[in-house]
Amino acid sequence: MQDTLPLPNDISSVDEPLTPREARLERAARGVQLGAALNGLVALLLALVGIGAALLSVNGVYSALHTLLLFGFTGADDQAVIALLLLLLGNTSLLLVVMVGILAQELWAFVIGVLLLLGNVALLVTQGFTPALIALGALIWCTSVLLPDLRAFRTNPVMMKELRERMRGARAFAVMTVYLSLMSAFSILLYIGFSPLSRGISTSVTGELGRVLFAGVVGIELVLIIFIAPAFTAGAVTGERERKTYDLLQITLLPRPSFIMGKLESALGYILLLLLAAIPLQSMAFLFGGVSEQEVGLSFAILIVTAVTLGTVGLFFSTIAERTLTASVRAYTFTFSLIFAVPAILGIIVSIISGFAYAPSGTALVSPFLEGTLIYLIQFIICLNPMATALVTRDLLVSQQTVGFYTTTLSSNGSTIPLVSPWIGFGIIYLVLAAVLLTLAIRRMRRSEL
């Protein structure tokens, strides 16, 4: 019977009765969803126009886009187009996050919405970012709908209950002990292996030892997050079914989005505790130098975004599977495909195309457009893997002292094209994926109750 039900056209099921508060939240969420869709559509059109202009060698297109959509930006025209794409995609991802938070009645959704509103106002005033009007319109509409009932936003009760239960048992402390023991052992091995290189040598080599230790700690944190984040959420819904408590949840007044978000927040809260517990190990790198505050902040941001997205992967498959084992297998399959298989396949394709596209001399690509396309595709491949993102971002920060824009020279004609540090694209891609999976999980859970 469930398989014959029509798919809903919006983020809720049209057949499910809603309370007045839930109906108000649905209207506000639909407005934010529309704003996110419009931002994504404008970004897609902008990308198509930019690609067409580069392919057909049409002059003046980038300058016109710069003047119309980002007239306060002082950089080059091609950098302005890249900045426009990033800002539009950033608005898309953050609006989707706010939409999910509104459905779940989360207090942080209101805070992020206000910050996003202020940020777009600042971009409009200082940089002339005219597409900010789309996000501003969606957020103002959302605020006007929700303003009469701000008490709907609160701390998630499921999160509080799950965190209390998790920290009462011995398992949470056992996992933390194993986690810190593995990282400590790995850090000691790195120190033993690299410390002879820095004895009696210049401080630059000592700084390199600090960077190696820091990269090693962050690397093992990423590996452990890849393994534990899906596992913590894969049993969120299937576990309730297996314990025969799922039917009891359906007769409570708890909104389904709040239940989904509470399960995710409880898992992420524990993962955040693990990350904070590892800070003393990361701080060892400061004893040797070579690590800046920017590198620490960017690495922590990459860790958090990775945990959020992989947690939503496990949660999504928990809503569509009947057993925890099945959900875990599907979640890990999706995770490893996203992080390893897809980048590997795309990398092979890029290598094959590059092999056929070089000039007879073997020193340069025949087409500047093709070379630029391959460079951007390589950047996209890097953004799919959090470990590659962290490594390339660190290298750019060390070598070029940049966390934003930089340029590279094409071997085909000697011109330069703008690029952005991978952590920006990584954050946008993973946040959009997390918001989409959460929305699908909410819809799936509602459909399963009809």
C-alpha distance (Angstrom), angle and dihedral (degrees) to the residues before:
residue distance angle dihedral
M1 . . .
Q2 3.77 . .
D3 3.80 92.7 .
T4 3.83 92.3 56.0
L5 3.79 94.9 57.6
P6 3.82 115.2 109.2
L7 3.74 117.4 -113.1
P8 3.82 113.2 -107.1
N9 3.77 117.4 -113.1
D10 3.78 94.3 -138.9
I11 3.75 138.8 32.9
S12 3.80 93.5 -75.9
S13 3.76 135.3 51.3
V14 3.79 112.5 -101.5
D15 3.79 91.4 -147.5
E16 3.79 96.6 56.6
P17 3.82 114.6 92.5
L18 3.79 113.3 -124.3
T19 3.77 131.4 -156.5
P20 3.84 117.2 -124.2
R21 3.80 89.9 -101.6
E22 3.80 92.5 49.7
A23 3.81 90.6 47.4
R24 3.81 89.7 52.9
L25 3.78 90.8 49.3
E26 3.81 90.1 49.0
R27 3.81 91.9 53.0
A28 3.79 91.7 49.1
A29 3.81 92.0 46.6
R30 3.81 91.7 49.5
G31 3.80 89.8 53.4
V32 3.80 91.4 51.6
Q33 3.80 90.2 44.7
L34 3.81 89.9 53.8
G35 3.80 90.2 50.5
A36 3.80 90.5 51.5
A37 3.81 91.4 48.6
L38 3.81 92.0 50.1
N39 3.80 91.4 49.2
G40 3.79 90.2 50.6
L41 3.81 91.4 47.5
V42 3.81 92.5 50.6
A43 3.82 89.6 48.3
L44 3.81 90.5 51.5
L45 3.81 92.6 48.9
L46 3.80 90.6 46.7
A47 3.81 90.9 51.3
L48 3.81 91.7 49.3
V49 3.81 92.0 48.8
G50 3.80 91.2 48.2
I51 3.81 93.0 48.5
G52 3.80 91.4 46.9
A53 3.79 92.2 49.7
A54 3.80 91.4 50.2
L55 3.80 93.7 45.2
L56 3.82 94.9 47.7
S57 3.83 94.4 36.6
V58 3.80 92.2 -125.3
N59 3.78 110.9 174.0
G60 3.79 124.0 -141.2
V61 3.81 98.4 24.9
Y62 3.80 95.6 106.2
S63 3.79 90.5 44.7
A64 3.81 91.4 51.7
L65 3.81 92.1 49.1
H66 3.80 89.3 48.1
T67 3.80 91.7 51.5
L68 3.80 96.4 44.5
L69 3.80 103.3 38.9
L70 3.82 107.3 23.8
F71 3.79 106.3 18.4
G72 3.81 94.8 154.4
F73 3.81 94.7 58.0
T74 3.81 111.6 107.4
G75 3.81 98.3 -161.6
A76 3.78 129.1 94.8
D77 3.80 121.7 -65.8
D78 3.81 94.9 -107.6
Q79 3.80 90.5 49.0
A80 3.81 88.7 50.7
V81 3.82 90.8 55.4
I82 3.82 91.4 50.0
A83 3.82 89.9 47.4
L84 3.82 89.9 50.7
L85 3.80 91.4 52.5
L86 3.79 92.2 48.7
L87 3.80 93.7 47.4
L88 3.81 92.4 48.3
L89 3.80 92.9 47.3
G90 3.80 90.4 44.4
N91 3.80 90.1 53.5
T92 3.80 89.3 47.8
S93 3.79 93.6 53.4
L94 3.81 95.2 43.9
L95 3.81 93.1 46.3
L96 3.80 89.5 52.6
V97 3.80 89.7 50.6
V98 3.82 90.2 50.3
M99 3.81 90.1 48.4
V100 3.80 92.2 55.3
G101 3.80 90.7 45.9
I102 3.81 91.3 52.0
L103 3.80 91.7 52.1
A104 3.81 89.5 50.7
Q105 3.84 92.1 45.8
E106 3.79 90.5 -124.9
L107 3.79 119.9 172.1
W108 3.80 91.5 -141.6
A109 3.82 90.2 60.2
F110 3.80 90.2 65.8
V111 3.81 91.1 47.3
I112 3.82 93.4 49.0
G113 3.80 90.2 45.6
V114 3.80 91.9 54.4
L115 3.81 92.1 46.7
L116 3.81 90.8 48.2
L117 3.80 90.1 50.0
L118 3.80 92.2 51.2
G119 3.80 91.5 44.6
N120 3.80 92.8 53.9
V121 3.79 91.2 47.3
A122 3.80 89.2 52.8
L123 3.82 91.6 48.3
L124 3.79 91.3 49.0
V125 3.80 93.2 50.0
T126 3.80 100.5 39.6
Q127 3.83 103.4 30.5
G128 3.79 102.7 23.9
F129 3.81 91.7 -120.3
T130 3.81 96.9 172.0
P131 3.86 96.1 179.0
A132 3.82 85.1 67.5
L133 3.81 84.9 83.4
I134 3.82 88.3 74.7
A135 3.80 93.5 57.2
L136 3.80 91.4 40.3
G137 3.79 91.4 53.2
A138 3.80 92.4 49.6
L139 3.80 93.4 46.7
I140 3.81 94.1 45.7
W141 3.81 90.0 50.2
C142 3.79 90.0 48.4
T143 3.81 91.7 49.4
S144 3.80 92.8 49.4
V145 3.81 90.9 52.0
L146 3.81 95.7 46.1
L147 3.80 99.6 37.4
P148 3.84 94.8 89.2
D149 3.82 91.2 55.3
L150 3.80 109.4 35.5
R151 3.81 89.2 143.5
A152 3.80 87.1 76.7
F153 3.81 88.5 79.5
R154 3.78 114.9 81.2
T155 3.77 145.5 137.5
N156 3.79 108.9 -66.9
P157 3.84 110.0 -103.3
V158 3.81 93.2 -156.8
M159 3.79 90.4 56.1
M160 3.81 92.2 51.8
K161 3.81 92.5 47.6
E162 3.81 94.1 46.6
L163 3.80 93.7 46.9
R164 3.81 92.1 49.9
E165 3.79 91.7 49.5
R166 3.80 92.6 45.5
M167 3.80 94.6 50.9
R168 3.82 94.2 45.7
G169 3.79 93.4 65.7
A170 3.78 130.2 71.1
R171 3.81 93.6 -120.9
A172 3.81 94.3 76.7
F173 3.79 92.5 54.0
A174 3.81 92.0 43.0
V175 3.80 91.0 54.2
M176 3.80 90.7 47.6
T177 3.81 91.2 49.3
V178 3.80 92.9 50.8
Y179 3.82 90.8 44.5
L180 3.80 94.2 52.2
S181 3.80 92.3 41.2
L182 3.79 91.9 55.1
M183 3.79 92.6 48.3
S184 3.80 92.6 45.3
A185 3.79 92.4 50.5
F186 3.79 91.6 47.5
S187 3.81 91.7 48.8
I188 3.82 91.1 50.3
L189 3.80 90.8 50.8
L190 3.79 90.8 50.5
Y191 3.79 91.2 49.1
I192 3.80 92.9 48.4
G193 3.79 91.0 47.7
F194 3.81 97.6 47.5
S195 3.80 105.2 27.9
P196 3.86 95.0 81.9
L197 3.80 87.6 60.7
S198 3.80 92.2 60.5
R199 3.81 100.2 46.2
G200 3.77 111.4 115.9
I201 3.79 92.2 -8.4
S202 3.79 132.3 113.5
T203 3.78 124.4 -70.1
S204 3.81 90.5 -109.1
V205 3.80 89.5 69.3
T206 3.80 90.2 45.9
G207 3.80 88.3 52.5
E208 3.78 88.7 52.2
L209 3.81 88.4 55.2
G210 3.80 89.0 53.8
R211 3.80 90.9 51.1
V212 3.81 91.1 48.8
L213 3.81 92.2 51.2
F214 3.79 92.3 47.3
A215 3.81 93.0 47.1
G216 3.80 90.1 48.4
V217 3.81 93.4 52.6
V218 3.81 92.7 46.5
G219 3.80 90.5 45.7
I220 3.78 94.6 54.2
E221 3.82 89.6 45.1
L222 3.80 89.2 55.6
V223 3.80 92.0 48.2
L224 3.80 92.5 49.8
I225 3.82 91.8 46.2
I226 3.81 89.9 52.3
F227 3.80 88.7 56.0
I228 3.81 102.4 38.0
A229 3.83 104.3 36.1
P230 3.84 96.4 67.6
A231 3.81 90.7 41.1
F232 3.81 93.0 55.2
T233 3.82 93.0 55.4
A234 3.82 103.6 29.9
G235 3.81 90.3 86.2
A236 3.80 96.9 43.5
V237 3.82 95.7 106.8
T238 3.79 102.2 11.1
G239 3.80 89.5 53.5
E240 3.80 90.0 57.4
R241 3.80 89.5 51.1
E242 3.80 92.6 48.7
R243 3.82 91.5 49.1
K244 3.84 89.7 48.9
T245 3.81 91.3 -122.3
Y246 3.80 97.6 111.3
D247 3.81 93.5 87.6
L248 3.81 90.1 53.0
L249 3.81 90.3 55.1
Q250 3.79 90.6 54.7
I251 3.80 92.9 61.7
T252 3.81 94.7 50.5
L253 3.81 125.4 92.9
L254 3.80 91.4 -117.3
P255 3.83 110.1 122.0
R256 3.77 113.3 -122.5
P257 3.83 93.5 -125.3
S258 3.81 89.1 54.4
F259 3.80 90.3 52.0
I260 3.82 92.2 50.2
M261 3.80 93.6 45.7
G262 3.80 92.9 44.4
K263 3.79 91.4 55.3
L264 3.80 90.2 50.0
E265 3.80 94.3 45.9
S266 3.79 93.0 50.2
A267 3.81 91.2 53.9
L268 3.80 92.6 44.1
G269 3.79 90.7 47.7
Y270 3.79 90.6 58.9
I271 3.81 92.0 44.7
L272 3.81 88.8 51.2
L273 3.80 88.1 52.6
L274 3.81 89.2 54.1
L275 3.81 90.9 50.5
L276 3.79 92.1 49.1
A277 3.80 90.9 48.0
A278 3.81 88.9 57.7
I279 3.82 94.3 55.9
P280 3.85 93.0 94.6
L281 3.80 88.6 57.1
Q282 3.80 91.1 49.6
S283 3.79 90.8 48.4
M284 3.82 89.9 63.1
A285 3.79 87.1 76.9
F286 3.82 89.9 64.8
L287 3.82 89.2 63.2
F288 3.80 88.3 66.7
G289 3.79 98.3 33.9
G290 3.78 126.4 -141.4
V291 3.82 94.6 109.9
S292 3.80 121.9 99.0
E293 3.79 130.7 -157.9
Q294 3.81 89.7 -111.5
E295 3.79 90.9 57.9
V296 3.80 91.3 50.9
G297 3.80 92.4 48.7
L298 3.80 94.3 47.1
S299 3.80 93.0 47.5
F300 3.80 91.3 50.7
A301 3.82 90.6 48.9
I302 3.82 91.0 51.5
L303 3.81 90.5 49.2
I304 3.81 92.8 50.2
V305 3.82 94.9 46.8
T306 3.81 90.4 47.9
A307 3.80 91.6 50.9
V308 3.82 92.9 47.8
T309 3.80 94.7 49.4
L310 3.80 97.3 43.5
G311 3.79 89.2 45.7
T312 3.81 89.9 56.1
V313 3.81 89.5 48.9
G314 3.79 90.8 59.0
L315 3.80 91.5 43.3
F316 3.81 93.0 51.4
F317 3.79 93.7 51.9
S318 3.80 89.4 45.6
T319 3.81 88.8 62.6
I320 3.82 95.1 50.5
A321 3.82 99.1 41.1
E322 3.78 128.8 73.9
R323 3.81 97.7 -147.4
T324 3.78 133.5 42.4
L325 3.80 92.8 -128.1
T326 3.80 91.4 55.4
A327 3.80 91.7 47.3
S328 3.80 91.4 49.3
V329 3.80 93.5 50.1
R330 3.80 92.1 49.0
A331 3.80 92.5 45.3
Y332 3.80 93.3 51.3
T333 3.80 91.2 44.8
F334 3.80 91.0 53.4
T335 3.81 92.1 43.8
F336 3.79 95.9 51.4
S337 3.79 90.9 42.9
L338 3.80 91.2 53.2
I339 3.79 96.2 44.7
F340 3.81 102.6 34.4
A341 3.82 116.2 6.6
V342 3.81 100.3 48.1
P343 3.84 94.4 45.1
A344 3.82 89.7 47.1
I345 3.80 92.8 51.3
L346 3.80 92.4 45.9
G347 3.80 89.9 46.9
I348 3.81 90.8 54.3
I349 3.80 90.3 49.5
V350 3.81 91.1 50.5
S351 3.81 90.7 49.2
I352 3.80 92.2 50.8
I353 3.80 93.2 48.2
S354 3.80 91.6 46.6
G355 3.80 90.7 51.0
F356 3.80 92.0 56.9
A357 3.81 96.9 38.3
Y358 3.80 100.7 59.2
A359 3.76 120.1 108.1
P360 3.83 117.8 -106.3
S361 3.80 89.6 -98.3
G362 3.79 88.8 58.9
T363 3.79 93.1 -133.9
A364 3.80 103.8 99.1
L365 3.76 142.2 20.4
V366 3.79 116.1 -103.6
S367 3.82 96.6 -132.0
P368 3.83 124.1 47.1
F369 3.81 89.1 -157.2
L370 3.80 91.6 54.1
E371 3.79 91.5 46.7
G372 3.80 91.7 50.9
T373 3.81 91.0 47.0
L374 3.80 91.3 52.3
I375 3.80 91.3 48.7
Y376 3.82 91.8 52.4
L377 3.80 90.5 45.5
I378 3.80 89.5 53.5
Q379 3.81 88.5 51.2
F380 3.81 89.3 52.5
I381 3.81 90.8 50.2
I382 3.80 90.2 52.2
C383 3.81 90.6 50.4
L384 3.81 91.5 57.1
N385 3.80 93.0 62.1
P386 3.83 116.9 61.4
M387 3.81 93.0 -157.1
A388 3.81 92.9 51.7
T389 3.80 88.9 45.1
A390 3.80 91.9 53.3
L391 3.82 93.5 47.0
V392 3.81 96.3 47.5
T393 3.81 92.1 43.4
R394 3.80 89.8 51.8
D395 3.82 92.2 48.1
L396 3.81 91.6 50.6
L397 3.78 91.0 48.1
V398 3.81 91.6 51.1
S399 3.80 99.4 39.7
Q400 3.81 102.7 33.8
Q401 3.81 101.9 18.4
T402 3.80 91.8 -129.8
V403 3.79 136.2 126.1
G404 3.81 95.5 176.8
F405 3.80 131.0 29.7
Y406 3.77 127.1 10.3
T407 3.81 134.7 157.2
T408 3.78 136.5 -128.7
T409 3.80 129.4 -161.1
L410 3.80 121.4 -121.6
S411 3.78 114.5 -130.2
S412 3.81 91.6 -150.1
N413 3.81 98.7 65.8
G414 3.81 107.0 -4.6
S415 3.82 95.3 -112.0
T416 3.80 123.3 133.4
I417 3.79 129.9 -123.8
P418 3.82 127.4 -162.5
L419 3.79 121.6 -113.0
V420 3.79 133.8 179.5
S421 3.77 130.5 -138.1
P422 3.84 109.1 -89.9
W423 3.82 95.5 -121.8
I424 3.82 89.6 71.9
G425 3.80 94.9 54.6
F426 3.80 90.5 40.7
G427 3.80 91.8 54.9
I428 3.81 93.4 48.3
I429 3.81 95.0 47.0
Y430 3.79 95.2 46.0
L431 3.82 95.7 43.7
V432 3.81 91.7 50.5
L433 3.81 89.6 48.7
A434 3.81 91.4 48.7
A435 3.82 93.1 49.8
V436 3.81 92.7 47.4
L437 3.81 92.8 49.0
L438 3.81 91.7 48.2
T439 3.80 90.9 50.6
L440 3.80 91.3 49.3
A441 3.82 90.4 47.5
I442 3.81 90.9 53.6
R443 3.80 92.3 48.0
R444 3.79 91.6 46.8
M445 3.79 92.8 50.5
R446 3.80 91.9 50.0
R447 3.80 92.5 48.6
S448 3.81 91.4 50.1
E449 3.80 89.5 59.6
L450 3.81 96.0 54.8
